Amino acid sequence: MSQSLNVLFISPTVDCYIGGTETVVGQLAQCLKHKMRLTVLSGVPGDGKGGLFDAAGCELLTLPFAGRDSRRNRFWSKLLMTSCFKIESYSFFRSLARSGIDLSRYDVIATFYEADAYLLEKQYPALRERFRHLLPGVSMRRFFKRVPASDVFFFGYRAAPRAERKWGVKVRSLPLGVDERFFPAAAPAYPEPGQRRLVFVGRLDRSKHVDWLAQFFAASGLAQQGYRLDIIGDGPLLDSLRGAYSADSGIRLHGRKRQEEVIGLLHGAFLLLHPTDLESFGLTILEGMAAGVPVITHELDSVKVWAGDYPRYAAHLDEAAWLQEIRRFEERDYWERASAEGIEFARGLTWTGIAEQVLGILRRGKG
């Protein structure tokens, strides 16, 4: 394949946060960097966080910005009564305008958040033919008045029906994939009593209900029966969780981790617990299954449409229902069957195949 396509990925958070969109950008970069000249443009917040993106084989450019968890972002989002995600995008594009970076040298420019897509279209209209927007969804009321729907593609299956219902536009949906490094070298061993780790991976905010999960675990008595809860990720709830749960609670807060560290923590885990309210796809669920870790989550349409009954579903924030599902996996045969079925299903959704679809989108002519 031709190496001449010069592509820019704009993703302000990919080098400093952990989340579904950041994983998408990182995985696409790793799969496509040998098939194009790839530059990734990210932000670095003032607290010094960074270094999460593996830039080997491509170019990484960074700009200062008010990241979503920064004090400056919280001040402006509260003052302007808008979301922290929009504030970080506006801050990033102000830095971009001052940076002297010449966007016209790129053949294709891809964005991954709706506010980034909107601002790119607004501030660089002369380059519009080069834009592709690979988004988890759209909520901005006037978005499609500015951004052509033909240049938008949704990762996941929640956003497209909503966009058609609300704005009368048809947008193509793409699945997400899993890194093949998540797959274990051999069938996972059933964790014996006293060695059972429950794992949460994701952004520590209220939409993921990680605070509810920690409270549920602390009250369940599972810690006294040899269970542990590993919480992996960063976000606004991290400090309050650290203040609420000591080391002897059975809860360990790992903070931000690189992907290889997340994979290491998943391998050997008993269950992945994902009590989310909001998913455009549910990449963490797929990654858990690929690692051979059975998953318990909420029954969301955006998850059920692709995952079917491979995860197990517990009633929404129902402590008794969640505890009952966890107990079911104490039966060895049930755990081993769910583990093996999850691995087999996940093998059909890898990033290699998804990246080929994205490559076609990046290469296509407009229209």
N, C-alpha and C positions, 0 to 999 in steps of 0.2 A: 504494500500500500504506500501511497505517496506520503512523504514526510514533510511536504511543503506547507500544509495548512497551518497558519499561525493563529492560535486560539488563546483568548484570555478568559479565565474563569474569575468572576467577581464574587467573592464570598467573604464579607468582613469578619465573620466569626470562626472560620475554619482553623485558624492557627491558635485560637485562644479559648474555645469552648468545646464541650462534648455534647452531641445531640444527633438527631436523625439526619438533618440537613448537612451538618458538618461531615457525617459519615458518608453521605452520598457524594459530596464534593471530593473527599479524600479517595474514595474507592474509584470514582470515574477517572480521577487524575492518575492513579496507579495503573489502571487498565489502558488508558489512552495515551500516556506520555510517550510511548514508543511509536505512535502512529501520527504524530503531529509535533509541532513546536508549541509547547504549552507553557503559559505563564499563569500563575495563581496570584491574585491580588487580595490580600487580607488586611485586617486591622489588628492593631495591638493596643489594648487599653492601657490606661496610665498606671495600673497597679503592677505592671511588669509581667502579667500572664502572657504566655506565648510558647512557641516551640512544640505545638501538638501536631503540626502538619509535616509529613515526610516529604521534603522537597527534592530528594534525589531523583535526577532525571528530568527535572523541569525547573523553571525559574519561580522563585517566591519573592513577591514584592509586598511590603507592609507599610501601612500608614497609621498614624495615631488617630484614635477615635474614642467616643464616649460609649464604651461597651455596656451592655444591658444591666450588668450588676454594679456599675460604677456609681459613686456618689453623685457625679455630675449628671449622669443619665437620670437617676432617681429624682434629682431636683427639677430637671426640665420636663420630665414626663408628668410629674405632679403639677408643676406650674401650668403646663399647656394642656393638661388633662388628656394625654394621649399615651399610647403604649411605649414601653421601653424599646421595643423592636423598631418602631418608626424613628425614635430618637437616635438610635445607634446608626441607622441607615442615613439619616440626614447629616449626622456628624461625620460619617465616613465620606459622603459625597462632597462635603465642604473641604475635607482634607484632600480629596482627589482633585478638586478644582484648583487647589493651591500647589499641588505637587509637581506640576509640569509634565506628568505622564501623558504621552501622546497616544490616545486610544485609536487614532486612525491607522496606526501601523499593524493592527490586528485584523485578520480576515473575518473572524467570528468572535463575538463577545457574548458570553453566557452569564446569566444571573440565576440565583437560586432562592431568593426571597422576594416577595411581591413589592415591598417598598424599594428595594434595589432596582427592580425592573422598571417601576414607575419613574424613579428619579433618573435612571439612565435614558429612558425615552424622552423625558422632559428636558434634560440638560444637554443631550447630544443628538438632536433630531437629524442632523446631517448624516449620521452613521446608522440610521434605523435599519437599513437593509441587512446589516451585519448581526443584528441582535437575535438571540434565542433565549427564551425564559423557561427554565426547568424548575417548576415551583411545587411546593406541597399543597398550595391552594391560594385562593384570593378572597379577601374580605373587604377591600377598599371599594367604596360605592362607585367611584368614577374611574376605576382602573381600566376597564375595557374601552372607555372613550379615548384614552391615551395610548393604550397598548393593543396592537392588533391581536385578536384571538388566534390567528394563524401562526403566530410566533410563540405561542404559549403551549407548554406541555406539562401535565400534572404528574408528579410521582405519587402513586397511591390512587385509591378509588373513591375517596369521600368527596373530593372537590368538584369533579366534572358534573355529576348530576345537580349539585347545588348551583354551579355557574349557569347551566342550561335553564334551570328553573327560575333563577333570580334575574339573570341578565339576557337570557335567550341566545347564548353563545355555546358553540360546541367545541370542546377542548379534548384533545387526545390524552388518554391516561397510560402511564407506564408503570410496571411493577418495580419494586426495589429488589436488590440482590444481596447475597451474602458472600463475604470473603471466604475463599476455600480454606484459609488457615483456621477457621472456626471448627472445621470437621476434625474429629479425633482420629488418631492413627489406628485405634482399635475400639471395639465396642466398650463403652464406659462401664466401669464396675459399679454395682449397686452400693451406694454409701450405707455403711452399717450404722446402727444407733450410736450416738455419741460423736459421729463424724458428718453430721448432716448440716450443710450450709444452704441457707436460703439466700438468693441473690436478687438485688434490684440494680438495674443499670439505666441511667438516664439523667435528664436535667432535674435538679431538685427544686421543683416548683409545685404549686398547689394543683395544677391540672393533672399531674402524675400521682397525686395523693401519697407521696412518700412520707409525709408527716402522719397520715392515717396509718400507713403500713407500719411505721415504727411504733406507734401507740398500740396498734393491734398486737404486734409481736410481744411487746413488753407485758401486755395484759393477758396473753394467751397461756402462759406457763410453759411455752415451748423451750425457752432458755433453760429451765430447770430439768428438761428432759434431753439435754445435749444438743439442741438446735442452736445455730448461730445465724445472724442476719448480716450479710455484707451489703452495704449501700455504696454504690460506685457512681460518682458524678459530682458536678458542681452546680451551684445555683443559689438563689436567695434564701433557701431554707437551711443551708449547710451550717451556718453559725448557730442557729437556734437548735438544730438537732444535736450539735456537739455539746451545747449547754445542757440539754435535757437528758442525754444518755451517756453514762459513764462506761468504761471498759467492762465492768462486771455485769452490765445489762444484757450482754450477749449480742449487742449491736456494734458493728465496726463500720465507721465512716471512712472510706478510702479517699474521698475527694476525686480530683481529676486523675485519670489514668490513660496512658497510651493504649492503642488497640491491642498490642501484643500482651499488655498486662491484663486487660479485660478478658482476653481469651484464656489466659492462665487462670484467672479467678473463676471463669465459667466452667472450665474443665474440672471435673470432680465435684461440682456443686450438686445438690440434691434437687432443688427446684428453682426456677426463675419466677418471681412474683412481679406482676406488672398491672397494678390497679389504676390504670389510666382512664380518664374521661374523654381524651381528645387525641386521636391518631388519624393521620392521613393514610397511613399504611400499617405501621407497627414493626419497624425494622428490628428493634430489640427482640421481639418475639421470634422472628425468623432466625436471628443469630443464636438465640438460646436453643432453639430446636436443632440447628446445625451442630451445635456443640454437644448434642445428646442430652440436654437438660430439659426435662418436661416443664411446660409453662402453664401457669394459672393467670388468667387475665379477666377483664370484663368483656361481655359479649357486645362488641361494637360492630356495626354494619361494615365499616371500613376494614376491619380485621377479618370478620367472618367470610367476606366475599372472596378472599384469596386463601385464607388459612383453614377454612372449613372447621372440622372438629378435631384438628390436630392439637391445638391448645385445649386446655380445659377451662371452662368458664364458670366463674363464681358470681353470685348475685352482687349487685353494685354495693360496695362498701358494707357488706353484711358479714360481720365478724364470724358468726356461726357457720355461714356458708363457706367462707374462706378456710376456716379451721377444718371443716369436714373434707374439703378438697385436699388439703395438705395431708390429712390422716389417710386418705385413700391410697396415697403413694407410699405409705409404710408397708404395703403389700408388695413384695419383691417382683412378682410376675407383672403386676400392673405397671410398676415403674419401668421395668425393663422393656415392656411392650411399647409404652409411650415414648421412651427414649429412642428405640430403634425406628419406630414409625416417623418420628420427628426428623431424624437424620435423613431417612430415605426421601421424605417429602422435600426437605430443604435442598437436596442435591439438584432439584429441578429449577432452582432459582439462585443462580450465581451471578456475580457482577460481570463476569466475562461476557455472558450473553446479553445482559442489559446494556453494557458499554457499547456493543456493536450497534444496538438500536440508536443509542445516543449519537454515535459517530455518524450515522446516516442523517440524523436531524441536523447536526452541525454542518454537514457537507451540502445539504440540499440548497437549491436555489429558492428564492422567495416565490410564493404563489402555489 
